[in-house]
Amino acid sequence: MNTSLINTALSQYGIKEYQNSQNPEILKYFHEIGKSWVTTDETAWCSAFVNWVAKMNCFVHSGELTARSWANIGTTVNNPSIGDIVIFWRESLQSWKGHVGFYIGYSEDRKWIYCLGGNQNNQVNIKAYPSYRLLGFRRLASV
């Protein structure tokens, strides 16, 4: 289990987008990873959140705002531990779109994967995603 990543991600639990305004905490994720041109929390921010958590803990990170940019960061793992990166496809397997977060665990029937991440229903929380949408798990290394 990667305690430092999980603890940092959990410290942000409940941070959410503001209606008709901009949450400075979400904009912080963008700005601290070098994406200061982002000025709205309406910009997809799951990858920004994971990048921020990784960077704050001196782990390798993609530096990109697309979820699938994490597919080549760290090493592939088949038996993930809490805190490993989990990447999902969105819309279709062939789409460039996806979602990324920190692996928490499988449901008992393994049909769902619990993920701690940002921009999950517009907030940082733990959410279940269907296992069939899994693209892969990655383990990050320190820099």
C-alpha positions as CSV (number, residue, x, y, z in Angstrom):
1,M,0.0,0.0,0.0
2,N,1.2,3.5,-0.8
3,T,0.4,5.4,2.3
4,S,1.7,8.8,1.3
5,L,-0.3,8.9,-1.9
6,I,-3.5,7.8,-0.2
7,N,-3.1,10.1,2.8
8,T,-2.6,13.1,0.5
9,A,-5.5,12.2,-1.7
10,L,-7.7,11.6,1.3
11,S,-6.7,15.0,2.7
12,Q,-8.7,16.5,-0.3
13,Y,-11.8,14.3,0.2
14,G,-14.9,16.3,-0.3
15,I,-13.3,19.1,-2.4
16,K,-15.8,19.9,-5.1
17,E,-16.6,22.2,-7.9
18,Y,-18.5,25.4,-7.0
19,Q,-21.7,26.2,-8.9
20,N,-21.3,29.5,-10.8
21,S,-17.8,30.0,-9.3
22,Q,-14.3,28.5,-9.3
23,N,-12.9,26.5,-6.4
24,P,-9.4,27.7,-5.8
25,E,-8.5,24.2,-4.4
26,I,-9.2,22.6,-7.7
27,L,-7.4,25.3,-9.6
28,K,-4.4,24.7,-7.3
29,Y,-4.1,21.2,-8.7
30,F,-3.7,22.6,-12.2
31,H,-1.4,25.5,-11.2
32,E,1.0,23.4,-9.1
33,I,1.6,20.9,-11.9
34,G,2.4,23.7,-14.4
35,K,-1.0,24.2,-16.1
36,S,-1.6,27.8,-14.9
37,W,-3.5,28.5,-18.1
38,V,-6.4,26.6,-16.7
39,T,-8.8,29.1,-15.1
40,T,-11.9,27.0,-14.5
41,D,-12.8,24.0,-12.4
42,E,-15.1,23.0,-15.3
43,T,-11.9,21.7,-17.1
44,A,-11.7,17.9,-16.6
45,W,-9.5,17.5,-13.5
46,C,-9.1,13.8,-12.6
47,S,-5.6,13.7,-14.1
48,A,-4.7,17.1,-12.6
49,F,-5.6,15.7,-9.2
50,V,-3.6,12.5,-9.6
51,N,-0.6,14.5,-10.9
52,W,-0.8,16.9,-8.0
53,V,-1.0,14.1,-5.4
54,A,2.0,12.3,-7.1
55,K,4.0,15.5,-7.4
56,M,3.4,16.5,-3.8
57,N,4.8,13.1,-2.7
58,C,7.8,13.2,-5.1
59,F,6.5,10.4,-7.3
60,V,6.7,10.2,-11.1
61,H,3.7,11.7,-12.8
62,S,2.4,12.2,-16.3
63,G,2.2,16.0,-16.3
64,E,-0.7,15.7,-18.7
65,L,-4.4,16.4,-18.3
66,T,-5.6,13.3,-20.1
67,A,-6.4,10.2,-18.0
68,R,-4.9,7.9,-20.5
69,S,-1.5,9.7,-20.2
70,W,-1.0,7.5,-17.1
71,A,-0.9,4.3,-19.2
72,N,2.9,4.5,-19.6
73,I,3.8,6.0,-16.2
74,G,5.3,3.8,-13.6
75,T,5.2,0.0,-14.0
76,T,2.3,-2.3,-14.9
77,V,0.9,-4.3,-12.1
78,N,-1.6,-7.2,-12.3
79,N,-2.4,-7.4,-8.6
80,P,-2.8,-3.8,-7.5
81,S,-2.3,-2.5,-4.0
82,I,-4.1,0.4,-2.4
83,G,-2.7,3.6,-3.8
84,D,-1.7,2.2,-7.2
85,I,-3.0,4.1,-10.3
86,V,-6.1,2.8,-12.0
87,I,-7.0,3.8,-15.5
88,F,-10.5,3.4,-17.1
89,W,-11.8,4.0,-20.6
90,R,-14.7,6.4,-21.1
91,E,-17.3,6.4,-23.9
92,S,-15.6,3.6,-25.8
93,L,-12.4,1.5,-25.6
94,Q,-11.1,3.3,-28.8
95,S,-11.8,6.8,-27.5
96,W,-9.0,9.1,-26.2
97,K,-11.2,9.7,-23.1
98,G,-10.8,8.1,-19.8
99,H,-10.6,8.4,-16.0
100,V,-7.8,8.0,-13.6
101,G,-7.5,7.7,-9.8
102,F,-6.1,5.7,-7.0
103,Y,-7.0,2.1,-6.6
104,I,-8.8,1.2,-3.3
105,G,-10.2,-2.3,-4.0
106,Y,-12.5,-4.6,-5.9
107,S,-16.1,-5.3,-4.9
108,E,-16.6,-8.8,-3.5
109,D,-17.9,-10.1,-6.9
110,R,-15.1,-8.2,-8.7
111,K,-17.6,-6.4,-11.0
112,W,-16.6,-3.0,-9.6
113,I,-13.3,-1.3,-8.8
114,Y,-13.3,1.4,-6.1
115,C,-11.3,4.4,-7.0
116,L,-10.2,7.4,-4.9
117,G,-10.0,10.3,-7.3
118,G,-10.9,13.8,-8.3
119,N,-13.7,14.9,-10.6
120,Q,-15.8,12.0,-9.6
121,N,-19.3,13.5,-9.6
122,N,-17.5,16.8,-9.6
123,Q,-15.6,16.1,-6.3
124,V,-12.8,14.2,-4.6
125,N,-14.4,11.0,-3.3
126,I,-14.3,7.2,-3.6
127,K,-16.5,5.8,-6.4
128,A,-17.1,2.4,-7.9
129,Y,-16.4,1.9,-11.6
130,P,-17.3,-1.1,-13.7
131,S,-14.4,-3.6,-13.9
132,Y,-15.0,-4.1,-17.7
133,R,-13.9,-0.5,-18.2
134,L,-10.4,-1.2,-16.8
135,L,-7.5,-0.2,-19.0
136,G,-4.8,-1.1,-16.4
137,F,-3.1,-0.6,-13.1
138,R,0.2,1.2,-12.7
139,R,2.6,1.5,-9.7
140,L,4.4,4.7,-9.3
141,A,8.1,5.1,-8.3
142,S,9.7,7.9,-6.4
143,V,11.7,10.5,-8.3
